[in-house]
């Protein structure tokens, strides 16, 4: 609620107050850009071949990163698998300090001691670079065991039977495009003060719909192996597999802050025994835990009985249609509404085919979605609103709209159909087109030019001693601080959405990040840097694709890319042009340039082709 306060005083006082508000806003903005620290660190210094390691990039202080960190090229010894983020906030001595950590996951693929160059981050209006790092990759099976740090290093014995994360799925044998509900629960017998997700599972091969969980943990009691635990949900998601075959839902990792006290009060009425509340005394230690990987077997949709118009929708839907009004004259606009309700991945639903009468002008539909992702699954409604203009009189019928889908529960194909809609059009077809109002009015003519009438109206008088109070300048100066505050609030909400919605942030930054990578690759056009140049273009293309679709770039295969882009309605020629550019990068990356080739001209042509492919794909995904 905003309270309005009336200030009585002179105009000078009001103007002074407005200027002070502007100065305060400017000071706050300048303070936010100071005190930024960036550092990079590894979760381990040694790993064996095919082992996983994490590169952490932490941005702390009052400022926020303007874009995602720019990583050095690690493709010579590591394969990229995914990225996660973790945010923390501290309030010390009246000042707020935030910390945002990017966690990049890699798999080691080449032995040796490798150097990781500086990570570059732009934050607070300045460019920052981290110190170089080194990691040793040993042959498979020879690296020393490096489990995640546990609480025993802090002098506390907390075993896997005291604190663990359990992952469960609604089915292990789904159909292609069938919803698989995944739930991650934290089980504990110790006092957990807080927890945060440190690594999200990679979602290659799945369309993901996040399901919101309460911000405040809802603690329940559960029994596992005859032992009673306190448990709470930490994450829910609906996964839609995009292809058949074996799929792995990778582990989710989190870090819990466990409160350790020298004394325990099991019957304390003030909450010392709350497993998720902590206590007033003692200290907290970090305990990392992660869930087990889950293997599922995705069944292909049966070819028998598949309708010709089937677009891949799996679930159960209902289609309704209406027309407003049902009677009109020629050239009058009508509104045809089509609604698809039910359970399934409605976001990926292609537009149903509607057969309108040939004498109707049809305009592109206005499409809206209302998706409800809850513990029971993903359902909602997708609405299409068409504007129709009949051009000929008579009785017309818009036939039923049919939408084929696959019923996962019954294992068969079905067709949902709307009701046919009739419309009565009156009027004359020959009278088509909008009428021109006032077209028959005769033009004015001047009778004489020698004598003109006397002007009796006078111009408005302006007082010489006009004051600032009440003038236009006064109101502008009064409203500027309010407009500035509203703009700052809108900017803050936009930044909060970028921080809280990973998919939205990746889509917004996809084009800028890709062009930044292309600009970096453009500096490597020298013949001796041929492989690094081509690798930079390939990384930009894969990164743009992964950010636009909110999937991990690592592990993307051609069939998955085609299906994902086809589900978004991207034309086939745009998809093939993009894949051809990727193939060309792979060929040139591992084959040296032929003798006599124009190296600089070929590099410029490859850069231009990559830019055109990304531009075409970006326009198709809008």
N, C-alpha and C positions, 0 to 999 in steps of 0.2 A: 504494500500500500504506500502511495506517495502522498505526503502531506504538503499542502500549499500554505506558505507563510506570507502574510502581507506585511510589507515594510513601509513605514511612514517616514518620510524625510524629504530632503531636497533632491533635485535631479543629480546634483554633483555627487551625493552619497551613493545613489543607485549606480551611477556610472563607475565610481571607484570600486564598488563591490563587484561589478561585472569584470573589471580589469583584474582584480585580485583572483577571481575564480579562474580566469584564463592563465594567470601566472602559476597557480597551484597545479592545474592540469599539465602545463608545460613542464613544471618541475618533476611531477610524477612520471611523465613520459621519459625525461632524461635520466631519471634514477633507474628506470627499468632496463636501460641499455648498458648499465655498468656492472662490473663484478662478475663477468662470465668466465668460468673455468671449464676446460675441456681436457679429458684424459682418456686413454685407451689402455686396456689390460686384458689378458687372457685368463681363462679359467684353469689352464694347466700349461706347463712349459714343455711337456713331452707327451707324445701320443704315437700310437702305432698306426701302420697303414690300415685304412678303412675305419679308423677310430674317429670319434667326433670331438670337436673342440669349439669353444665359443669365444668370439671376439666382442668384448664389451666396450662401447663408446659412451662415456658419461658426460653430459652437459649440465653443469650446476651453476647456480647463481641467480641473479635477478632477471636475466634475459632469457629468451626462448630461441631455439634454433629456427632460422628462416627457411631452411630446407633440410632434407635428410643428409646425413654425413656422406662424404664422397670417399669410398674405400679404395685402397690401392688394388692393383690386379693380383689376385692370389690364385689364378687359374692354373699356374704351373704346378702347384703342389696341393691344392685344396679344391673341393667341389662345394659350391654354395647350396645350402639346403633350406634356409628360411631366416626370418627375422622376427623378433618380438620386442616389445617396449615395456619399461617399468618406470613409473612416476612416483616420486616421494616428495613430501613438503614438510618444512620445518619452520616454526615460528619462535625466534629467539630475540629477546630484548626489543620487542616491538617491530622486528623486521621479518619479512617472509622470504624464505629461500627455497627454491624448487630444484629438483634434480630429475633429469630425464635420461634414462639409460637405454640405448639401442643394443640389442643382443643378437649378433649375427652368428648363425650356426653353420659350420663347415664340416666336411668329411675329408680327412687326409688321404691323398692318392699317390704321393711320391715321397721316397725316403730322403733323408738328409736334414741338415740344419738350414732353415729358410728364414729370410728376413721379411718382416711385414713393415712396409713403409708407413710414413705418417698418414693419419686419417685427417681429412680436412673438413671443417665445419664452419658455416657462416652463422653467427649468432650475435645478437646485440649490435648489428650493423657492422661487424668486423669479421675478418677471416681468421680462423684459428687452426693450428696444426698440432697433432699429438707427437710424442716421441716415438721413434721406431721400436718395434718389438721383434723378438726372435722365438722360433718354436722348432723343436727337434722332432722329426718323424722317423721312427724306428721300424724295422721289419715287423710284420704281423706276429703277435704273440710274444714279443720280447719287451714291450714297454712295461714299466712298473705299474702296478694297479693303482689307479688314481680315482678313488671313489669320491663322491661329492663330500664336501666338508660336513662333519656331523658335530653334534653337541658334545661328544666326548673330548674334543680338543679344548673345550672350555671347562673341563673338569666335571661334566655332567653326563651321566650314563642314560641316554635315551635311545632305545632300540627300535627296530622296525615294527615291533608289536605295540609300541606306545604311540606312534604317530605315523600315519600312512595315508596315501591318496588312492581311492578306488574308482576305477572307470567302469561304467556299465553302458550297454547299448540295448536298444529296443529289439533288434534282430541281428543275427549274424549271417543271414542268407537273404539279403534284400534283392529286389529287382533293380535293374538300371533305372535311375531317376526316382526310386522310391525313397521316402524319408527315413533316415536312421537317426533316432534320438540318442545323443550321447550325453551322459551326466557324469560329472566328476565330483566326488564327495571327499571331504577331509574327515578322517577318523582320529580321535585323540583320547588318551587317558591322562594327559598332562595339561597344564594351564597354558593355553595359546593366547597371547596378548594381541597379535595381529598376524596377518599373512598377506602375501602378494604373489601373483603369478609371475614367474621369471622366464618361462618359455612356453609358448603356445604350440600345439602340435601342427606340423606341416599338413596342408590340406590338398596336396596334389592329387588330382583325380576326383575331387569332390566339389560340388557347389555348396557353400556354407551359408546358413542362416543362423545368426546368433540369437539366443534366447536369453532375455534379461533375467537376472537373479537379484533378489533384494540386496540393497546396499548394506543394510544391517544384517549380520548373519542370524539365521533362524536355526537355533540349536535344537536337535532332537536326540533321542536315545536309541541306540541300536546295539544288537548283540552279534559279534563275530567270533566264531570258535569258542563259544561259551563265555566270552568276555564282553562286558558292557562298555560301550564307547559313547562319547558325545560326538555328534556328526553334524555337518552342515554342507550345503551345496556351494561349490566354488565356481562352477561353470556349467552351462547347458548350451547345447548347439544341436541344430538339425543338419545332417549331412545328406546330400543327394549325390550318390555315385554317378559319374558321367559315362562310365564304361564298364563292361563285364570283366570278370576275372577276380583274382585275389587282390585284396586291398588291405593296407595296414593303416590303422589309426594310431599314430605315434603317441608317445607318452606326453603328458602335461607335467611340467615341473613348477613347483612353487617353493617359497621360503617362508617358514613360520617363525615368528618371534615367540619363544617359549619363556615364560616367567618362571624363574627358579628362586625358591625361598628356603631359608634355613628351617623354618617351622611351617607346619600346615595346620589349618583349622578346619577340619572336615565338617564341623557342625556350626561354623560361624554364620550368624544370621545376616552379616553385612556383605556377603558375596565373595569371601576369599576362596571359596571352592568353585567358582564359575570357571569352566574350562576355557571359555573364550573371553573372559573379562580381565584377566591379570589380577594383580594385587597391589597393595600400597607399598610392600616391602620386598626386597630381593632385587634380582637383576634379570635381564632378558638375554637369551642367547639365540642366534640364528640357527635354524635346523632346516636344511634343504631336503625335500622329499619329491618323489615323482611317481606317477602311475605306471602301470604296465601297458605295453603295446597290445592292441586288440587286432586280431586277424578276422576279416570277414570275406565271404565268398559272394560276389555279386553275380546274380543270374541274368543272362540276356533275355530280352523280351521275346516271346515266342513269335516266329514268323507266321504261323498258321492263324488265319482269321484276322490278320492285321488290316484295318481299313486303309484305303488309299490316302485319305486326308489325315491320317494319324501323324501328329507332330511331336510325340514323345512325352505327353503329359501322363503321369502316373498318380493315381489317387482316386478321388470321387468328386464329381462336380455336378452342378445344376446350372442350366442356362435359361434366362428369362429375357423377354424383349417387350418394349412398349413404344408407342408413338404418341407424340403430343404436338398439335391436336390430331384427331383422327379424321377430320374433314377440313378442307381448306380450298381456297381458290388458286388458280394457276399463278405462278410466280411468287407465292407466299411461302415462307420458310417453315419447314417442319423439323422436329427433333426426334431422331430415332435413338433409343437407348437400349444397349445390350449389356447384360451383367452376367459374369461367370463367377459363381460362388462354389466353394468347396475346399477340400484339403488337397495339398500338393504344392509343387513349386510353381505357383502362379506367376512369379516374376519372369520366369523363362517361357511363359506361354506365348506362342505366336498368335497374331491377330486372326480371329475366325473369319472365314469367307462368308460374306453376305451377298445375296443376289437381289439387287435393287431393280425396280422396273426400268426399262430402257429410256423412258421419257422423264426420268428424274436426274437432276444434277446433284452429284454426291461430292461432298467436301471431306477432306481427311479427318479422321475421328480424333476427338480429344480423349486420351487414355489416362485413367487414374487407378491407383491401387490402394487397398487397405489390407495390409498383411498383419495377422495376429500370430506371433510366434510365442507359444506358451509350453508349459510342461507336457501338455497333451499332444503337441505337434504343431505343424504350420498350416494355417488355414487363412481364408480371407475372401476378398472379392476383387475382381478386376472389371472395371466399367469402361465401356466404349460409348461415346456420344457423337452421333453423326448429324450433320446439318444437311437436309434434303430440300430441293426446290423443284416442285413438279412443273413441267412445261406443257402438259396436255391434260385436258379434262377426262373424266371417266372413273371407273372403279378399278383400283389397283390393289394388289396383294404383295406384301413382302413375305416370301416363304419362310418356313422355319429354318433357323440357323442350327446346324448340326456340328457338334464338337466331339470327335472320337477321343477316348482316353482308355488307359489300361487300369482295370480294377485289381490292385495288388492283393486285396483280401481274397477275392474269388479266383485270381489267376486267369482272367479272361478280359477280352476287349469289350468295351461298351460304348454307346453313343448317347450323349446328352443333347436334347433338342429343345429349342424354344417353341413358343406358340406362333403360328403365322399371324401377321398383322395386316388388317385391311384399312384402306384409306379411300375416301371419296373426294375427288377433285372436281370442282366446278369452275366455270368461266370459259373464256374463249382462247383457244390455242393461238390464234392470230394476234391476240393482244399481248403477246409476251413482251417482256422487257419492262423495266421500270418507267413509270410516267414522269415526264418533265413538268415540274410545277412552275407556273408563271411564264411558260414559253411563248404565250400569245400576247404578252404585254408590249404595247407600242413604245418605241424609244422617245425620249423627251427631245423637243426641238426648241431652239432659242429663237424667239420672235424678233427681237431687235438687239443691236449691239451698241447703239449710240447713247441710250439713257439706261442707267442701272439704278436699282432701289437704294435708298439710304439705309446704311447699317445702323440699327438701333441698339444692338447688344454690345456691351463693353467687355473688355478683358478682365479677368479676375485680379483684384488688388491683393498685394502681399504686404503685410505690415513690415516696416523697416526694422523694428526692434523685435523681430520674431525670435523666440527663445528655443533652445535645444529640446526642452521638455515637451513631449508629445509629438515631436517631429519623426519623420521616417528614420533618420539617423539614430535617434534615441531608441526606437524600438529594435532596430538592427543590433545596436550594441547590447541591448538587454537580452535578445534572443540568441546571440552568438554563443554564450557559455552553455545554454541549454542544448543547442544543436551539437556543440562539441561533446557534451556529456553523452548525448544519445549516440553519436558516432563512436565514441569510445566503448560504450556498452555493446553496440552491435559488433565492433571488432573483437571484443572479449568473447562474445558468444560464438563468433566464427572460430576463434582460436580454440575454445573449449571443444567445439565439435571436431576440429582437426586432431586434438589430443585424445578424445574419447572414442572416436569412430575411425578405426584403422582403414577400413575400406574407403570411406569418404576422403580421408587424407591422402591415401595412395592415388586415388583417381584424380584429385585436384592437382597433385604434384607430378603426375606421370609425364606430361609433356615437358614441363620445365626441367625435370631430372634427366629425361632422355636427351634433350637438346644440350644440357650441360655436359653430358657424357660424350656426345658427338663433338662438341667444341674441344673437349680434352683430347679426343682421338685425332682431331684435325692438326694438333701440334706434333703428331707422331708420324708424319707423312714421309719422313726420310727413308731411303731404301733399307738402311740397317735396322730400322724399327718397324719393319713390315708386319711382323706377327703381332706386336703390341697394338699397331694401328687397327688391324682387322679384328683383334680380340676386343678392342674398345667399341667398335661399331656393333659387333655381335652382342656385347653386354648391354649396349644402349637399346637394341631391338628387343632382346629378351626382357630387360627391365621395364620397358614401356608396356609390353604385353602383360607382364605379371602385375604391374601397378594398375593397369586399366581394368583387368578382370579380377583383381584381388586374389591372386594365386601366387604361389612360390615359383620363381623362374626355374629353379633347379628341378630337373627331372621332367620338364615339359616335353612331350612327344608330339609328333605331327598330328596323329589322329585326335588326341585330346584337344589340341589347339583348334582343329577344324570344328570339332563338336561344340567347344565352348563359344567360338565366334559365331557359328551357325545359330546357336541358341540365342545370341544377342542380335540376330538379324543382319549380320555383316554379309554383304554380297560375296559370291564365290570368287570373282575376279580380284577383289581386294585381298581376300585371304590368300589366294595363290600367289599374288604379287609379293605379299609379306613373307610367305614361306620361301619363295624363290630367292629373296634377298638374304634370308638366313642361310640357305644352302650355299649361296655364293660366298658368304663370309666363311663358312666352314671349309669350303674348298680352298680358298685363298689363304686361310690361316695355316693350314698344314702343307701347302705346296708353295715353294719359293717362286717368285716372279720369273717368268721365262725371259731368256736373253733377248734383248732388243725391244722389250716392252717399254712403253712410255709409263714409267712408274708413277710420276706425279699426275698424269692424265687419268690413269686407271684408278688411282686413289680418289681423285676428285669425282670421277664418275660413280664410284661405289658410295661415296658420301652423299652425293645428290640422290642416288637411288634409295638409300636408306631414309633420307628426309622425306622423299615423296611417299614411300611406303607408310611411314609413321603418320604423315599428314592425312593420307587417305583412310587409314584405320581409325584415327582419331575422329574424323568427320563421320564415319559410319557408326561409331559407338555413341555419338551424342544423342 
